[in-house]
Amino acid sequence: MANIAIVGTQWGDEGKGKIVDLLAADADVVVRFQGGNNAGHTMVVEGEQFISHLIPSGILQKKICGIGNGVVVDPEVLISEIDYLAAKGIAAGPEMLMISDRAHVIMPYHKLVDHGREKMKGDKKIGTTGRGIGPCYEDKATRRGVRFVDLIDPDAFRERLESIVPEKNFYLDKFLETDTVDLESIYSQYARFADRLRPYVKNVSVALQEAGKAGRQILFEGAQGTHLDIDHGTYPFVTSSNTASGNACCGSGVGPKDINGVVGIVKAYTTRVGAGPFPSELFDDIGDRIQKTGDEFGATTGRRRRCGWLDTVILNNAVRLNGLTGLAITKLDVLSELDELKVCTAYTLDGRQIDDVPANLNHLAACAPVYETLPGWREDIRGVRRFEDLPDLARQYLARIESLTGVPIQIVSVGPGRDETIILNNPFNGKKKAS
């Protein structure tokens, strides 16, 4: 038995949804441990595209899925997603999906605060998705949050609203100068959400413990990327939760000994959505070409992603922070047809070379990438299903990533489809996929 955590190693959008969907075939339970519907996972199965924001990707593999206590949940979005999947013939009822009773609920005032703050910041805005994620985590930290255990208890829910709403309305009206909320309207609307979701709510930590005792394999699914981590990312241009693998324990209710491996998802180049320093960003025709070929638009926001060369300073930071035991390289096919590729192996700052990520964002913004140039391959690789059938230069590129990180590559994705994948070593069982 093995339990595996999946994390992004860059600034999100690495293709975690596809890899989780793929590995879920060998898992029995898939649990999401942080973030909210500010994340979007895109999967392509038999030519049909599926996008999930809250429900773990493993639902497409008909696996039991959990939304852990570390996730913040917009119940309206979750219900819409359940209905969306049902319309596509995918069962996501209480027998397939569980929501932690300790997960926090995103409320209407959270979204109003989110939008109001971004509007006030003007050109200095963080680039939040406006979905209330940060304000919800903020209330969680200050003990003013609403958990699912409160939501499904009418009396407890009203009591929470009566203690929270007056303060929120004062802040919305007097400081943000935006719309306020009506307590009774919220109570009525969320009571309907509670009635619909009550059968899904349970102690996910206990359920995972029981699954482990029964010998079932668990896949822990992260959202966003390591460098959006609230503690270890490029703060303040980060998300509002811990995206690193350590939070798989806190965000789902298991102990460290219950996780046997951590797979880091690495896009074959680097992208970033929104503001913040990006040392290897490209501003030329190659950057535009990668953006177009890779269809680099956010699954949740639709925003254009900034594109750049693979940055192994960023990647090695993720190796250390997550304790990575394996890598999954995605979108390798996007780099086909380029004459040469570059890999950032270090930075120069004030005339000296550094190989770590400065905490000071002014310093990071001043960093110049140190590049190593490798020859590209001019072959379409989307039809390749065996590692040995990849072009020699593509295999050299992958070998260089392994040597720079010291972490073995276990999976290579050569296209968006589930079948457009080469498995060198299955992290669950150590087996190579039959060709």
C-alpha positions in Angstrom: 0.0 0.0 0.0 1.2 3.5 -0.8 -0.3 7.0 -0.2 0.9 9.7 -2.6 0.7 13.5 -2.5 0.5 15.5 -5.7 1.8 19.1 -5.7 2.6 21.9 -8.2 6.2 23.0 -8.2 5.8 26.4 -10.0 3.1 29.0 -9.8 0.2 26.7 -10.4 -1.3 25.6 -13.7 1.3 22.8 -14.1 -1.3 20.2 -15.2 -2.1 18.6 -11.8 -5.6 17.7 -12.8 -4.5 15.4 -15.6 -1.8 13.7 -13.4 -4.3 13.2 -10.5 -6.9 11.8 -12.9 -4.2 9.5 -14.3 -2.9 8.2 -11.0 -6.4 8.0 -9.5 -6.7 4.7 -11.5 -4.4 3.1 -8.9 -5.9 4.9 -5.9 -9.0 4.1 -3.9 -9.5 7.5 -2.4 -8.6 11.0 -3.7 -8.7 13.9 -1.3 -8.2 17.6 -1.9 -6.4 19.3 1.0 -6.3 23.1 0.4 -7.5 26.0 -1.6 -10.9 26.7 -3.0 -12.6 27.3 -6.3 -9.8 29.7 -7.2 -8.2 26.6 -8.6 -9.1 24.9 -11.8 -8.1 21.4 -13.0 -8.6 20.6 -16.7 -8.8 17.0 -17.8 -9.4 15.6 -21.3 -10.8 12.1 -21.4 -11.5 10.4 -24.8 -11.5 13.8 -26.4 -14.0 15.4 -23.9 -12.8 18.2 -21.6 -13.8 18.3 -18.0 -13.0 21.2 -15.6 -13.2 20.9 -11.9 -12.7 23.6 -9.3 -13.5 21.8 -6.0 -14.2 18.2 -6.5 -11.0 16.1 -6.9 -10.1 15.0 -10.3 -10.4 11.3 -9.2 -14.1 11.5 -9.6 -13.6 10.8 -13.3 -12.0 7.5 -12.3 -15.1 6.7 -10.2 -13.0 6.9 -7.0 -14.2 8.0 -3.6 -13.3 11.7 -3.3 -12.9 13.9 -0.3 -12.8 17.6 0.3 -10.6 18.1 3.3 -10.8 20.5 6.2 -8.1 22.6 4.7 -10.3 23.6 1.7 -12.6 26.6 1.8 -15.8 25.8 0.0 -18.4 27.9 -1.8 -21.5 25.7 -1.5 -23.2 27.2 -4.5 -20.2 26.4 -6.7 -19.9 22.9 -5.3 -23.6 22.1 -6.0 -23.2 23.5 -9.5 -20.1 21.2 -10.0 -22.0 18.2 -8.7 -24.8 18.9 -11.1 -22.4 19.6 -14.0 -20.8 16.2 -13.5 -24.2 14.4 -13.2 -25.2 15.9 -16.5 -22.1 14.3 -18.0 -23.0 11.0 -16.5 -20.5 11.1 -13.7 -21.8 10.1 -10.3 -20.8 12.6 -7.5 -23.4 11.8 -4.9 -22.8 11.2 -1.2 -21.6 7.7 -1.9 -18.8 9.1 -4.0 -18.0 12.5 -2.4 -17.4 13.5 1.2 -17.0 17.0 2.6 -15.1 17.5 5.9 -17.4 18.8 8.7 -14.4 21.1 9.6 -14.0 22.7 6.2 -14.9 26.4 6.1 -17.7 27.9 4.1 -17.2 30.9 1.7 -20.0 33.4 2.4 -21.3 36.3 0.2 -19.5 38.9 2.3 -16.2 37.2 1.6 -16.6 37.8 -2.1 -17.7 41.4 -1.5 -14.6 42.0 0.7 -12.4 40.4 -1.9 -13.6 42.6 -4.8 -13.8 45.7 -2.6 -10.2 45.4 -1.5 -8.9 44.8 -5.0 -10.8 47.8 -6.3 -9.2 50.0 -3.6 -5.7 48.8 -4.5 -6.0 49.9 -8.1 -2.7 49.3 -9.9 -1.3 47.6 -6.8 -3.9 44.8 -6.7 -2.7 41.3 -5.9 -4.6 39.6 -8.8 -7.0 37.6 -6.6 -9.7 35.7 -8.4 -12.3 37.6 -6.4 -14.0 34.4 -5.2 -13.7 35.1 -1.5 -10.9 32.6 -0.8 -8.6 34.9 1.1 -11.2 36.6 3.3 -12.6 33.2 4.2 -9.2 32.0 5.3 -8.8 35.3 7.2 -12.0 34.6 9.1 -10.8 31.0 9.8 -7.6 32.4 11.3 -9.4 34.9 13.5 -12.0 32.4 14.6 -14.9 34.2 12.8 -15.5 31.5 10.2 -18.4 29.2 9.4 -17.7 25.5 9.2 -19.8 22.9 7.5 -20.7 21.5 10.9 -22.2 25.0 11.6 -23.9 25.3 8.2 -25.9 22.0 8.6 -27.0 23.0 12.1 -29.7 25.7 11.6 -29.4 27.1 15.1 -25.7 27.2 15.2 -25.6 28.8 11.7 -28.0 31.6 12.7 -25.9 32.2 15.8 -22.7 32.5 13.8 -24.4 34.9 11.3 -25.7 37.1 14.1 -22.2 37.5 15.5 -20.5 38.1 12.2 -22.7 40.0 9.8 -22.9 43.3 11.7 -19.2 43.6 11.7 -18.9 42.7 8.1 -21.5 45.2 7.0 -19.8 48.0 9.0 -16.5 47.2 7.2 -18.2 46.9 3.7 -20.1 50.1 4.1 -17.7 52.4 6.1 -14.3 51.3 4.8 -14.8 49.6 1.4 -17.8 51.7 0.5 -19.5 48.8 -1.3 -22.7 46.8 -1.0 -23.7 45.2 2.3 -25.4 41.9 3.0 -28.7 40.9 4.4 -28.6 38.4 7.2 -32.0 36.8 6.5 -31.3 36.5 2.8 -28.0 34.7 3.5 -29.7 32.4 6.1 -32.4 31.4 3.7 -30.1 30.8 0.7 -27.5 28.9 2.7 -30.2 26.8 4.5 -31.1 25.5 1.0 -27.4 24.7 0.4 -27.2 23.0 3.7 -30.2 20.8 2.9 -28.6 19.7 -0.4 -25.1 19.1 1.1 -25.9 17.6 4.5 -25.6 14.0 3.3 -22.1 14.7 2.1 -20.7 16.1 5.4 -18.6 13.8 7.5 -15.4 13.5 9.4 -12.9 13.1 6.5 -10.0 12.4 8.8 -11.7 9.4 10.3 -12.8 8.2 6.9 -9.2 8.3 5.7 -7.9 6.5 8.7 -10.5 3.7 8.1 -9.4 3.6 4.4 -5.8 3.2 5.5 -6.6 0.4 7.9 -8.4 -1.4 5.1 -5.3 -1.2 3.0 -6.7 1.3 0.5 -4.4 3.7 -1.3 -5.0 7.4 -0.9 -4.0 10.2 -3.3 -3.7 13.7 -1.8 -4.5 16.4 -4.3 -3.0 19.9 -4.0 -4.1 23.1 -5.8 -2.1 26.0 -7.1 1.7 25.7 -6.9 4.5 25.8 -4.4 5.4 29.4 -5.1 1.9 30.5 -4.3 2.3 29.1 -0.8 1.3 31.6 1.8 4.5 31.0 3.7 7.0 29.9 1.1 5.8 31.6 -2.0 6.5 35.0 -3.6 4.5 36.8 -0.9 2.3 38.8 -1.2 1.6 37.5 -4.7 0.5 34.2 -3.3 -2.7 32.3 -2.5 -4.1 32.2 1.0 -3.3 28.7 2.0 -0.2 26.4 2.3 0.2 24.7 -1.0 3.3 22.7 0.0 3.1 18.9 0.6 3.3 19.3 4.4 -0.3 20.7 4.3 -1.6 17.4 2.9 -1.5 16.3 6.5 -3.0 19.3 8.2 -5.5 19.9 5.4 -6.9 16.4 5.4 -6.4 15.1 8.9 -3.6 12.5 8.6 -0.2 12.1 10.1 3.2 12.5 8.2 3.8 8.7 8.4 0.7 8.1 6.3 2.2 9.8 3.2 4.8 7.6 1.4 5.7 9.8 -1.6 5.4 13.2 -3.1 5.2 13.8 -6.8 5.9 17.3 -8.1 4.2 18.4 -11.3 6.5 20.4 -13.5 5.5 22.1 -16.7 8.3 21.7 -19.2 8.5 25.5 -19.2 7.3 28.1 -16.7 4.1 30.1 -16.5 2.5 32.5 -14.1 -0.9 34.2 -13.9 -1.2 37.7 -12.5 1.4 40.0 -10.9 4.7 39.2 -9.2 8.4 38.7 -10.2 9.1 36.1 -12.9 12.9 35.9 -13.7 12.7 33.6 -16.7 9.7 35.3 -18.3 9.8 35.7 -22.1 8.7 38.9 -23.8 9.5 37.9 -27.4 8.1 35.8 -30.2 9.1 32.5 -28.5 7.1 33.5 -25.4 4.1 34.3 -27.6 4.5 31.0 -29.4 4.6 29.0 -26.2 1.6 30.8 -24.9 -0.4 30.0 -28.1 0.8 26.5 -28.6 0.2 25.6 -24.9 -3.2 27.4 -24.8 -2.0 29.1 -21.7 -5.2 30.6 -20.3 -6.4 30.0 -16.7 -9.0 27.3 -16.3 -10.7 29.3 -13.6 -10.2 32.9 -14.7 -9.5 32.7 -18.4 -6.6 35.1 -17.8 -3.6 34.9 -20.1 -0.6 33.2 -18.5 2.8 34.7 -18.7 5.3 32.3 -20.2 9.0 31.7 -19.8 11.8 29.1 -19.9 12.0 26.4 -17.3 13.5 27.8 -14.1 15.3 25.2 -12.0 16.0 27.7 -9.2 12.2 27.8 -8.7 12.0 24.0 -9.2 14.8 23.1 -6.7 13.1 25.4 -4.2 10.0 23.2 -4.6 12.1 20.0 -4.4 13.3 21.1 -1.0 10.1 22.5 0.4 8.0 19.5 -0.6 10.5 16.6 -0.1 9.8 15.5 -3.7 10.3 11.8 -4.5 9.4 12.0 -8.1 8.6 14.5 -11.0 5.9 14.5 -13.5 6.8 16.6 -16.6 3.8 18.1 -18.4 3.4 19.8 -21.8 6.6 18.6 -23.2 4.9 18.6 -26.6 4.6 22.4 -26.5 8.3 22.7 -26.8 8.5 20.7 -30.1 9.6 22.5 -33.2 11.8 25.0 -31.3 15.4 25.1 -32.6 16.8 25.5 -29.1 15.7 25.5 -25.5 17.0 27.4 -22.5 16.9 26.3 -18.8 17.5 28.8 -16.0 20.0 27.2 -13.7 20.8 30.2 -11.4 20.3 33.9 -11.0 22.7 36.9 -10.8 21.9 39.6 -8.3 24.2 42.6 -7.8 27.0 41.0 -9.7 27.0 37.7 -7.7 25.4 34.4 -8.6 22.7 32.9 -6.4 20.8 29.6 -6.6 17.9 30.2 -4.3 14.8 32.3 -4.3 15.2 35.6 -2.4 12.4 36.4 0.0 12.7 40.1 -0.8 10.6 40.6 -4.0 12.6 43.7 -5.1 15.7 41.4 -5.1 13.8 38.7 -7.0 12.6 41.2 -9.5 16.2 42.4 -10.0 17.5 38.8 -10.6 18.8 38.0 -14.0 18.5 34.4 -15.2 21.6 32.4 -15.9 20.7 30.2 -18.9 22.0 26.9 -20.2 21.1 26.3 -23.8 20.1 22.9 -25.1 19.2 21.9 -28.7 15.5 21.5 -29.5 13.8 18.7 -31.4 11.8 19.3 -34.5 9.4 16.4 -34.2 5.8 16.0 -33.1 5.8 13.8 -30.0 2.1 13.7 -29.2 1.8 10.2 -30.6 4.7 8.8 -28.6 3.8 6.3 -25.8 7.2 4.9 -24.9 10.1 6.8 -23.4 12.6 5.2 -25.8 10.6 6.5 -28.7 11.0 10.1 -27.8 13.5 12.0 -29.9 17.0 11.8 -28.5 17.1 15.6 -27.9 13.8 15.4 -25.9 15.3 12.7 -23.7 18.4 14.7 -23.2 16.3 17.7 -22.1 14.5 15.4 -19.5 17.8 13.9 -18.4 19.1 17.4 -17.8 16.1 18.2 -15.6 16.8 15.1 -13.5 20.5 16.0 -13.1 19.7 19.5 -12.1 17.1 18.5 -9.5 18.4 15.1 -8.3 14.8 13.8 -8.5 13.7 11.0 -10.9 11.1 11.7 -13.6 8.3 9.2 -13.2 5.7 10.6 -15.7 6.0 12.5 -19.0 2.9 14.1 -20.5 3.0 14.7 -24.3 -0.5 16.0 -24.8 -3.7 16.9 -22.9 -5.4 13.6 -23.2 -5.3 10.9 -20.5 -3.7 8.5 -23.0 -1.1 11.0 -24.1 1.2 10.0 -21.3 4.4 8.0 -20.7 4.7 6.4 -17.3 8.3 5.5 -16.5 7.6 4.5 -12.9 4.2 4.4 -11.3 4.5 6.1 -7.8 1.9 3.8 -6.4 3.4 0.5 -7.4 6.7 1.2 -9.1 5.6 -0.4 -12.3 6.1 1.0 -15.8 3.0 1.3 -17.9 2.8 -1.4 -20.6 3.4 0.0 -24.0 
